[in-house]
Amino acid sequence: MRPTVAITPEMIAYAEQRVPYVEVRRTKASVVDTLTGILGELAFAEWLFGDWHTHLGGETKGRPDFLDSIEIKASCIPLSERLNLLVREDYAQRRQPDAYVQIIIDVPYIRPKQILAGDLCHIVGWATSDQVDRAEMLDFGRGYRCRAIPITRLQPMGTFPYVFV
């Protein structure tokens, strides 16, 4: 069973305050992209440390999100076993974190306009940089390509080597 973290009103309020400071416009695919990333980091902190307040989401721009070695990849989409951990090709070449962790904020619609308190963050699995580097390359026709690992092939969180809780 995959770990889940429910989004709280406090998490949303905090993340919304952080959005203007960390927003990246180059590959923005939806109105909740930046919010999704911050909430994914907060959910991971809640799972890893038992308290999301220990992590100031969005404070690590330009480097891995946790402990200088863990990169969170978050998506806000209906949870499906057909999803992939996606890492932009240029990002994978520039950074080599020890681990990528995929988090899916499970919402009822493909392109949500908001994320609500009570929505669940599923911490679906993780992969090493080496695994990402060997993954299939997908081209979405948006001017960039991504390495893709199906979430069904990610390592389960029970094997994650950074458990400090």
Residue, then its C-alpha position, 0 to 999 in steps of 0.5 A: m500500500r502506498p503512503t498517503v497524506a491528506i492536504t490540510p487547509e493550513m498546507i494550502a494557505y502556506a503553499e499559496q503564499r509561496v507560489p509567487y516566489v517559486e513559480v517557473r513559467r517555462t513549462k507551466a502546464s496548468v494553473v495549479d502547477t506551482l501549487t502542486g509542486i509545493l504541496g507535493e514537497l509538504a506532503f513528502a515532509e509530512w511522510l518523511f519527518g512526521d511534520w510538514h512544518t520542517h520543510l519550507g516548500g519552494e526554498t530549494k530552487g535550483r537544487p534538490d528539494f530535500l537533504d540536497s539529494i531528494e527531488i520531488k516530482a508532483s502531479c495533480i491528476p486523477l491517480s492511475e496506474r498508467l501514469n509515469l514519473l517524468v523528468r525533463e531531459d535537460y533537468a536530468q542532465r543538469r542534476q543528479p539527485d540520489a532519488y526522485v520521488q513521485i507524488i500524485i495529488d489525486v483529483p477528479y479532473i485531468r486539468p484541475k483549477q484548484i486543489l482542495a483541503g482533503d485531497l490525497c497526496h499519494i507517495v507512489g514510489w521512487a527511482t534513482s538518477d541512474q534509473v531515470d537516465r536509463a528510462e525511455m525518452l518521451d517527446f510531448g511536442r512542447g519543445y522538450r523531452c522527458r525521461a519516463i518511468p511507469i509508476t508501476r515500475l517505481q520502487p515502493m516507498g517501503t524501500f526508500p533509504y531516507v526514512f528519518v521518522 
